[in-house]
Amino acid sequence: MRKQFAVLGLGNFGFSLATTLENFGCEVIAVDSSAERIHEIADDVSYAMRAELQDPELIKMLGARNLDGVIVAISENLEVSILATLLAKELGAPFVLAKARNDIHADILKKLGADAVVFPEREMGSRVAKSIVATNFADWIELSPEYSMIETSVPQGWIEHNLKELRVRERYGINVVGVIRDGHVQVNMNPDENFEDGDMLIVIGENEMLKDFSEEK
């Protein structure tokens, strides 16, 4: 079943995040008060809705409890940002990510129950979207529009097995380029060396392959 997210606010950050989530197979409801922004994104998301973001009924209408998450991509209007975050949590949204203008704003959002707070000046919307979808990944670095490098814990089924046995490239279409073990990075892995519990893998691959690996993991 496709994950479902509502993105409130379609500035550069919200627009990038919404379209990236959709590209990664999620169902996205994009909401903004600007008819122009809704028109721009309409063909790139599942639903595009023009609405006043300060309307308390908006969160109720979206059915926050039934979504996988609500992204409050608003920071310029503190009142709207705070109200939307509070309502999303009160109405049962399982995950709320909110955009903050500064550290004080971030502290308020966290106290209201935001599960994650991001600063648009510090994080790209596309990278945040990938981290939401691929929750098993500790980090995701985009190398190009098609390829990325991720850091992720070793799957339980890989422990006490090695690259040669697992046929990782053949089965998953990804490349394990290193392992972080006991705080030390090992590259050029011996394909006969078994993975250990607690290992962190450094993997490179096409974005779609990495997404499939995340879902299977």
Steps between C-alpha positions, in 0.01 A plus 500: 500500500633843407600731783285811522622846600351848510734789426376836625669792330659496156795731524825371352549257789144365506480476121827305481402272786151428360621413150784283631266304725269444203792388284589246768162336472309682772155651469530872568234758579655840430327802655564871457302821496654604168306393191817548296702256712216245493486527122878448477500182708165350397646258245782386729310383810198282573282789620550875496268712710465876535407590857572757766768342716381683812158328481477255795253289302764425238689249714176327598391480135831339402444215745837532672451180701479292181814648341854376547608854573437872474774738391448858617719679247413846630733719704441861393164516679574376852133492603402275209805278548434451871124447457542246220760303696287497814183393317678229303626341823169544684312337212722195509751543218757226566790712374529878474800671346507878532712767338654754739622853444748505788599314817228660714234405247644148493481470880132600493420247229674224694308585816177480300589144406665529157682173436766670288596862437706616204656825388458566126829691492679193634323212328369447149139396463589208275745357754247529782239326286733209436575468871126484573442223248815303580473495878751216521773727365721701737596740221430555132736701277388580148784449251292583191130506408515122449760375750550539874720372780341384825614393843287228658517230765580150378180297446452229761493235230847601384675446834755215487477506119725669244469683170583192297229291668240775492558594134404858590564660162314225317201487736458869587681692225699695761866515596634476856809722486590499867415400855516704819598267782586613853527857376748416224423517129612203291501533121585244233332226703614142481202325332560195723488697827178454699291793613464551876213621714536877538666556163394807302511462123598766247305425183479661156227436246219635285234674705230250404723207598579663833129558561424134428784394730360723777152348472634143504734577789 
